[in-house]
Structures are given as C-alpha cells and as structure tokens.
C-alpha cells in the first residue's frame, strides 16, 4: 500500500525535519549534516538514589534556561547508575550515555552532570545556540583530540609557560560567529570533569576504554591495577598517550560545578569554578565557594 501525504501533512513533516535539533535538512528533506547531542547524567528518579538527588535534573534545566534567556538547549536524560564502588556508578552512566549517542551517529557528543552550570560570559552562553556551538566550538576541535573537557578543576597544561594569555593549538572561530574566541588547550592532567565532549571519530576508542575499565579495572601511572574503584579520566590520559591522541580543555571553560550533595563523597561540597591559578607549575585548581 502507498502512503499519501496531503499538502498540510507534508508541510508539517518538513517543518518537523527542519526543526530537529540534531539533524539539519535542506528544504527538500535531504540530510546535510549531523550536529551534536547534549546528554545529562542525573540520579533524579533513579530507584535507590539518595533523596537529595530529587529535583536536580529539573534544576539543571531551569538554571540553563535562565542563563540562555529562556531557551534551553534540547537535552537527553541519562539515568544515573547506583554502585557502591567509588567511581563505578558515574562511569557506567557515562558508558550508557555514550552507547546511546553512538546509535544516534552524532558529530559531537556532549556529556554533563546535573550540577554543571554555564558561566555568565559570551563564550559559555554561545552553548545555548546550536549554530553558535558549531561555529565557535565544534568547527575548531583539533583533529588529534581524544576528549575535550568543558569543565573541571586542578588543571595542568602541557606547556605551563603558555597558560597566561595564550594556549597551544589556539583555534579562532568562524568569522560569522562573534567577536570572542574559544581556544582549546592541551592538558596533561586535571582532577574530575563535570562536562566533556567527544567527536564521532573518538567515540569508539572512548567506549572501548570505558568498557575495559568497568570490566577489568584500570591501571595507574605505575602500572598498578585497581578494581576497587575507578578513576576514568586517568585511563583516558593513558590511552590518549598510547594512541597518539591529545586531551584538551576549552579555554575559557564553558561550565562550572555548583555546590550541593556529592554522590561520590556522600556529603555536601562547595561550588568549584576550576579557574583559580595555582602558584606552582602554572596549573589551575578549583575555587571552592560556600564551603
């Protein structure tokens, strides 16, 4: 049997395709380009989660809506996983998020925790708009990037002498974007991310790395195997080094970490911006606010 679309139904279908936040189409319905997907890990609604997780996904959406002037970027909720072993719950949550992203075949996959907040500055607020994300961020991702961090703290950059006023692998955005610049700076270490991006080209390797950690544990810089807890970012740095890839951070950072109950440490923790310059070695450590 044939499906016949009336003029009104056809117009509605084309409007839906054009308005998709993840796939751009020409007016004739031809697929042109895959863009990005934004995924948020939250224990809100997860069975067995601490009661202090209730409302956190809602708070994420509301605070981003305010920062974005009333227009919240479309997001996908990744239900958080509860695991008594430190680091396993979040790592498995990331894995499930990224497996979902793999099925969507997106150009860039973005993962946030539900306590990530946008800085109130043009570089961060460009994240509110899909076109600006493409022109100011994704179009300039270095080709050798494994994972690009959008927020975190205790940064160590590959070349500490270049931290002030310049970066390695500076990227100038598309001239149609705006008058600000978002750069990508190679990092050699940091502690804890609450927002990161991985391109389609790096996704399979990241999935392979996370699956290996979950199944077998991870090895530290001395080669010692750990199975009682996970430290996923350390594994990512090791894999990047072994595979000839690099780890980058957006400069300036896109998101900061709002204080509240920590599911990792089982206590309240203060807010962290990740932008205080350390006096030693040119690194950047987190600024704890309010506790």
N, C-alpha and C positions, 0 to 999 in steps of 0.2 A: 504494500500500500504506500501511497505517496502522502507526504505531509505538506499541506498547502498553507502558506502564511499569508494572511491578509495584509494590506498596506499598514494598518495600525500595529499588528503584531510584529511585522518585520521591522518597523521603526523602533518599537520597544526593545526588540532583540539587539539591534545595532547600538542603541543607546546604552544597553547593559554592557556590551562588549567594550565600547569606547571608555566607559566609566570605570572599568576594572582597575583596581589599584596595583595589580601585579603584572598585567599584560597590556601592552599598547597595541591598538589596531588602527589600520587605515579606515577610511570611510567605507571601503568595500568589504571590510571584515577580514582583511589579510593580516595575519600575525606579523608584527615587525620586530619586537624586541621584548625580551624578558627583563624585568627590573628587579626589585628587591622584595623581601618579605621580612616583617618585623614580628618576632616571637618573644613572648614574655613568660618566664617561668614564675609560677606562683602556687603556693600551697593553699590558697583560698579555695575552699570547697573540697579539699583532699581529705579523705577519711583518715582519722587518727592524727591529724595535724594539730599542733598547739592552737588554742583558741585565739591567740594573739595574731594569727595569720588571717583571721576573718576581716574582710573589707580591704585587704592590701591590694588586690588587683583593681578593685573599684577606685581606690585612692590613686593608683598609678594612672589610670585613665583620666581621672578628674584633674590631677595636677598637670599632666601633659596637655590636657585640653586647655587649661588656663594659660600655660606657657605658650601654647600655639594659637592663642587668640580665639579659642572656641572650636577649632578644627583639630580633632585628634587623629593622628595617622592610623589607618587600619592596622590592627594587630591580631595575632593568633595567640591564644592562651595555651601554654604548655603546662598541664597539671604537674605540680611538684611531686617528687617521689620521696617517701619517708624511708630512711635506712639508718640504723643505729650506728653504723660505722662512719666516722667523720669523712666527709667529702664524697661519699658514695651516692647519697641521695641527690645532690645537686648535679654530680657528673652524669648519673643515669638520666636525670631530667634533661640535661643538655643533649645527651645522646638521642633521646626520643624526639626532641625538638628538631634536631638536625636530620634525623631519618625522615621526618615529615617534610622538612624543607627539600630533601633530596627528591622526593616524589613530585614536588612542585616544579623542580628544574628551574630555579630562580638564578639570576645573575649574581646577586649578593644576598647572603643570609645573615640576618642580624638577630642576636640574642641579648635580651636584657633580663635582669632580675626585677622583681616588682618594686624594689626600693630605689631604682635608678631614676634620677631627676635631671632634666635639662638645665644647663647653666643659662642664665638670663643674659645672653650675648648673641650677636648675629650668627656667629659660626655654629653655635649649638641650635639656635632656633631655625636654621636652614633645614634641620632634620624634620621639621613639621611638614615640609612640602616635598612630594615625590620628585618633581623636576629639579628642585634645588639639591636634593640628595644626590641625584645623578651627576649634576654639573659641578658641584663643589666637593663631593666626596668620591663617589664610585668611579667617575671617569678618570680620576687620578691615582687610583690604587696602584702601588708598584707591582710590576709583573712577578717579582720574586717573593711577594708577601705570602706567608702561610696563614697567620691570623693577624688581624688588625684590631687593636684594643681601642674602645671608645671611652672607657673609664677604668680606673684602678688607682693603686697608690704604691708608695715605696719604689718609684721608678729608678732604674739605672739605664742610662743611654749608652749606646755603643761607643760614642765618642763624647766624653763628658765636656771637652773643651768647646763643643759646638752647641751645648744646651742653651746658652744665653744668646738670644737674638737670631739664631739660625738653626737649621737642622740638616741632617743628612737626608738625601732623597727628597728635597723640597719639591712640592707639587703646586703649580699655580692653577686655579680653577678655570673652567670655561669662561671666556670673556663675556658671555651673556649672563653669567650668574650674578655677580655682585662685586663690590669693591673690597671685600675681605678675602683673606687667604687661609685655607686649611691645608696644613702640611702633614706629612707622615714621617715620623722619626723612628729610626731603628732603635729597638730596645734590647738590652742584654739581660734584664731581669726586672721583675716587679712583683708585688705581692697582692694577689687577689683582684680579679676582674668582676665587674657587675654589668659590663656591656662590651660585646665584641662582634666583629663581622668577619665572615669568611666567604670568599668568592666561590663560584661554581668550580673553578679549577683547583681549589684547595680543599674542597668539601670531602672528597673520597679519602684523602690522606688523614684528615681530622677525624672522620668516622672510624677509620682503621685504628688510629691511635687511641681513641676513647674506648672502643670495644676491647682493645688489648688490655688497657688499664683495668677496666671493670672485671674482665675475666681472669687476669693473671697478676694484677698488682702493677706497681710502677717502680722503676729504678732511679735512685737519686744520682747526684753527680759523682759519687764514689762507687757506683755500680751496685749498691745495696738494694735488694728487693724489699718492697714494703707492700703488704697486703692488708694490714690492719686499718689503714687509712689511705686516702688518695690525695695527691697534690697535682691535679691535672695540668695546670699551667707549666709546671716544671717539666712534665713529659713533653709538652708542646715545644718548649725551647730545645730540648734534646733532639726531638725529631726534626725540627727545623734545621738544626746544625748538621745532623746526619744526612739530610736530603738536599742540602744546599739552598735552603729557604731562609727567609728572614721574618722576624717578628716586629711589627710596627705599632706605634700609638699615634692616634690623631693628635695634632698639635695646633691649636689648643684642644684639650679634651672636650668631648661632647656632653658627657654626663658625670654627675657626682652621686654619692651614696647617702641617702637620707637615713638619719639615725632611727633606731627602733629595736624591736626584738630580733636577735640573731638566732636563726635556727641551727647554725653551725656551733655556736658557743653557748647556746641556751641561756642567754642573758641580754639585757638591753645594752646597746652600744651607741656611741655618738655618731654624728654625721661625719663624713670624710669627703673632702674635695679632691685630694690627690694632687694638689698643686703647690704645696709648700716646698721651697727649695731647701735641700739639705746642705749643711755647711761642708760636708765631706763628699768628695768624689762627684759633685755635680748631679747627684741623684735628686729625685723628687719624692718626698714622703707625704703621707696623708695628713690632713689637718683635722683633728678630732674636735667637733663642735658640740657643745652642750653635754659633755660627759665623756 
